[in-house]
Amino acid sequence: MPTVDSNGVRGGEIVYASSKNKAMLMPDLRGRSVRDVARTCSQLGLQMEARGEGRVLRQNPSAGSEVNTGQVVYLDFGRAQ
């Protein structure tokens, strides 16, 4: 399965990939701000449900999973200690 990440650089561009079944592969949103994630989800046609504040600590579906337009992405935000 191909990997989907931000080219190994947090704060860099997100790389989008498509799958064979007209679905998209979920990008790795960990470490990104609420505003950045909201923009990305909007561009991909995904709904987001967020908890907390700060940067993404966990996401579901995980990076590389197939997602469809309109699907809900669950995100936990927090601050690094």
Backbone bond lengths (Angstrom), bond angles and torsions (degrees), N, CA, C in turn:
res aa  C-N    CA-C-N  psi(-1)  N-CA   C-N-CA  omega(-1)  CA-C   N-CA-C  phi
1 M - - - 1.449 - - 1.523 107.90 -
2 P 1.337 118.05 134.66 1.455 119.53 178.86 1.517 111.27 -67.18
3 T 1.309 115.88 151.23 1.455 119.13 177.16 1.521 109.11 -93.15
4 V 1.316 115.61 151.77 1.449 121.49 179.50 1.513 106.62 -126.99
5 D 1.323 116.08 116.88 1.454 118.41 179.10 1.516 109.24 -149.09
6 S 1.273 116.10 -170.18 1.462 121.01 -178.50 1.533 110.21 -102.21
7 N 1.296 116.70 42.83 1.463 123.16 -178.90 1.516 112.26 59.11
8 G 1.337 116.67 25.45 1.447 120.81 177.25 1.523 114.42 76.86
9 V 1.330 117.48 3.66 1.453 120.70 -178.08 1.523 109.20 -121.68
10 R 1.311 117.56 115.01 1.460 120.41 175.84 1.516 107.81 -69.21
11 G 1.313 116.02 135.21 1.451 120.24 -177.48 1.524 111.81 91.59
12 G 1.332 117.37 -5.37 1.457 121.56 177.01 1.511 110.07 -87.01
13 E 1.291 116.67 -169.89 1.454 120.83 179.93 1.516 110.45 -76.03
14 I 1.328 115.94 147.97 1.459 121.61 175.83 1.517 107.70 -86.63
15 V 1.314 116.44 134.52 1.452 121.78 177.96 1.517 108.05 -94.92
16 Y 1.332 116.39 126.22 1.454 121.55 178.85 1.520 108.42 -102.22
17 A 1.302 116.18 143.23 1.458 120.88 177.80 1.507 108.73 -135.31
18 S 1.302 116.68 147.72 1.462 119.16 177.06 1.519 109.12 -107.09
19 S 1.322 115.06 155.95 1.462 120.05 179.34 1.515 109.26 -106.15
20 K 1.289 116.44 -179.94 1.460 121.61 -177.12 1.527 113.31 -73.47
21 N 1.320 119.02 -23.98 1.462 122.25 -171.08 1.520 113.72 -99.07
22 K 1.331 118.10 32.44 1.458 122.73 -179.33 1.525 112.14 59.96
23 A 1.290 116.24 20.37 1.462 121.96 174.32 1.524 106.63 -106.23
24 M 1.310 115.99 167.68 1.463 121.08 175.70 1.521 107.78 -105.14
25 L 1.312 115.77 162.30 1.451 119.98 172.39 1.522 107.50 -98.71
26 M 1.318 115.42 131.56 1.458 122.15 -176.75 1.522 110.23 -64.71
27 P 1.354 117.10 126.54 1.463 118.99 176.51 1.530 111.29 -74.05
28 D 1.310 116.76 161.55 1.457 122.71 175.94 1.525 107.80 -81.55
29 L 1.327 117.41 110.46 1.458 122.20 -177.21 1.523 112.54 -99.01
30 R 1.321 117.76 -2.24 1.463 120.45 -177.80 1.525 111.01 -58.11
31 G 1.343 115.36 137.24 1.452 121.01 178.87 1.513 113.99 87.34
32 R 1.316 118.40 -2.04 1.464 121.97 -177.53 1.524 111.29 -96.07
33 S 1.319 116.04 155.38 1.464 122.21 -179.01 1.528 111.14 -77.87
34 V 1.327 115.17 164.13 1.466 120.99 177.76 1.524 110.21 -58.15
35 R 1.313 116.32 -45.95 1.477 120.81 -178.57 1.524 111.13 -61.60
36 D 1.316 117.27 -44.65 1.457 122.20 -179.46 1.530 110.76 -63.67
37 V 1.327 116.07 -43.53 1.468 120.76 -179.70 1.529 110.71 -66.90
38 A 1.332 117.22 -40.16 1.467 120.61 178.85 1.527 110.31 -61.60
39 R 1.318 116.72 -41.30 1.470 121.16 178.68 1.527 110.43 -64.58
40 T 1.324 116.72 -45.88 1.462 121.04 -179.72 1.520 111.59 -62.16
41 C 1.333 117.10 -46.48 1.462 120.69 -179.92 1.523 110.69 -62.39
42 S 1.319 116.66 -40.21 1.463 120.51 178.18 1.527 111.07 -61.83
43 Q 1.326 116.76 -44.98 1.458 121.23 179.80 1.527 111.94 -62.73
44 L 1.322 116.56 -33.18 1.468 120.95 -178.90 1.527 112.76 -89.41
45 G 1.341 116.98 -6.13 1.461 120.02 -178.86 1.517 113.05 76.37
46 L 1.338 116.85 26.04 1.458 121.68 -179.85 1.522 109.83 -101.26
47 Q 1.310 116.73 147.88 1.460 122.54 173.71 1.523 106.81 -90.99
48 M 1.317 116.77 149.21 1.457 117.61 178.14 1.514 111.12 -127.84
49 E 1.322 114.71 142.70 1.458 122.20 173.69 1.521 105.66 -123.01
50 A 1.343 115.17 115.16 1.458 120.38 -172.90 1.519 111.45 -114.95
51 R 1.332 115.46 145.49 1.466 122.54 173.66 1.519 107.98 -129.36
52 G 1.324 116.54 136.69 1.449 121.58 176.10 1.507 112.38 90.30
53 E 1.317 115.49 -169.84 1.457 122.12 179.60 1.512 109.11 -145.45
54 G 1.311 115.25 160.80 1.465 120.18 -177.41 1.514 110.25 111.25
55 R 1.316 116.62 -123.61 1.470 122.78 -178.43 1.523 109.69 -122.66
56 V 1.329 115.35 157.12 1.473 120.11 -177.55 1.525 110.16 -64.14
57 L 1.338 114.59 125.10 1.467 121.22 174.81 1.519 110.73 -100.41
58 R 1.337 115.98 -39.65 1.470 121.91 -178.93 1.523 109.25 -140.13
59 Q 1.316 115.04 149.77 1.463 120.71 176.78 1.519 109.92 -139.87
60 N 1.314 114.72 150.02 1.463 121.72 175.56 1.524 106.93 -144.84
61 P 1.319 118.42 119.14 1.457 129.73 9.27 1.531 111.93 -72.02
62 S 1.315 113.76 157.76 1.460 120.27 -178.24 1.528 110.55 -75.48
63 A 1.322 115.14 161.64 1.466 121.42 178.57 1.525 109.67 -56.44
64 G 1.322 115.90 135.42 1.456 121.44 179.38 1.516 114.55 92.30
65 S 1.356 117.37 -10.53 1.469 120.84 177.95 1.523 109.45 -75.81
66 E 1.324 116.40 149.81 1.456 119.91 175.80 1.521 109.96 -74.83
67 V 1.341 116.08 133.71 1.457 122.32 177.08 1.516 108.81 -131.68
68 N 1.321 115.42 154.29 1.460 121.62 179.37 1.513 110.03 -116.52
69 T 1.308 116.81 154.82 1.450 122.20 176.66 1.525 109.59 -53.45
70 G 1.329 116.31 135.12 1.451 122.00 179.96 1.519 114.50 89.13
71 Q 1.321 117.41 -9.70 1.464 121.20 -179.18 1.528 110.28 -67.86
72 V 1.332 116.62 148.28 1.460 121.83 178.33 1.529 109.58 -88.09
73 V 1.333 115.32 133.03 1.459 123.01 175.64 1.529 106.69 -108.97
74 Y 1.324 117.01 126.89 1.464 122.40 -178.87 1.526 108.23 -100.21
75 L 1.339 115.90 126.72 1.451 120.95 -174.64 1.516 111.41 -130.03
76 D 1.330 116.45 133.10 1.457 122.64 174.02 1.517 108.11 -107.10
77 F 1.331 116.34 121.83 1.453 122.50 179.76 1.517 109.50 -104.23
78 G 1.308 117.06 152.91 1.455 122.10 176.95 1.508 110.28 -168.42
79 R 1.292 115.51 178.33 1.462 121.75 179.98 1.525 109.41 -111.41
80 A 1.331 115.98 135.54 1.463 120.48 178.56 1.521 109.26 -68.05
81 Q 1.329 116.25 145.61 1.463 120.01 -177.70 1.486 111.94 -103.61
